[in-house]
Amino acid sequence: MDSVRALLEFANKDIDTLNHREKVRHGKTVASKLGALMLEYDTVKNPTGITFTILASNIAKARLLCWS
């Protein structure tokens, strides 16, 4: 979950005007959009390396958090 937290923090690194709830929503939206974009690439759809597998796993976790 630390990697998911890092992804959400990265998404909000330049946003200081939002409250906590808005930052969480924005971070989850960014993670969801990133995941959707990743799935457009054949190298991500058929991962051959550990990096893609880990990144895809983290995006999936972040997506689960989006709707919980």
BELWOPE-V836406 format. One record per backbone hydrogen bond with DSSP energy under -0.5 kcal/mol. CO is the residue of the C=O (numbers start at 1). NH is the residue of the N-H. E is the energy in kcal/mol with one decimal. If there is no record, write none. Layout:
co->(CO	CO)
nh->(NH	NH)
e->(E	E)
//
This chain:
co->(1	2	3	4	5	6	7	8	10	12	14	19	20	21	22	23	24	25	26	27	28	29	30	31	32	33	34	35	37	38	41	41	42	44	49	50	51	52	53	54	55	56	57	58	59	60	61	62	63	65)
nh->(5	6	7	8	9	10	11	12	13	15	16	23	24	25	26	27	28	29	30	31	32	33	34	35	36	37	38	39	40	41	44	45	46	47	53	54	55	56	57	58	59	60	61	62	63	64	65	66	67	68)
e->(-2.5	-2.3	-2.0	-2.4	-2.5	-2.4	-2.0	-1.0	-1.2	-1.4	-0.7	-2.3	-2.4	-2.3	-2.6	-2.8	-2.4	-2.1	-2.4	-2.3	-2.3	-2.5	-2.6	-2.2	-2.1	-2.4	-2.4	-1.6	-1.4	-1.6	-0.9	-2.1	-2.2	-0.7	-1.4	-2.5	-2.5	-2.6	-1.9	-2.3	-2.3	-2.2	-2.2	-2.3	-2.5	-2.0	-1.8	-1.4	-1.0	-1.0)
//
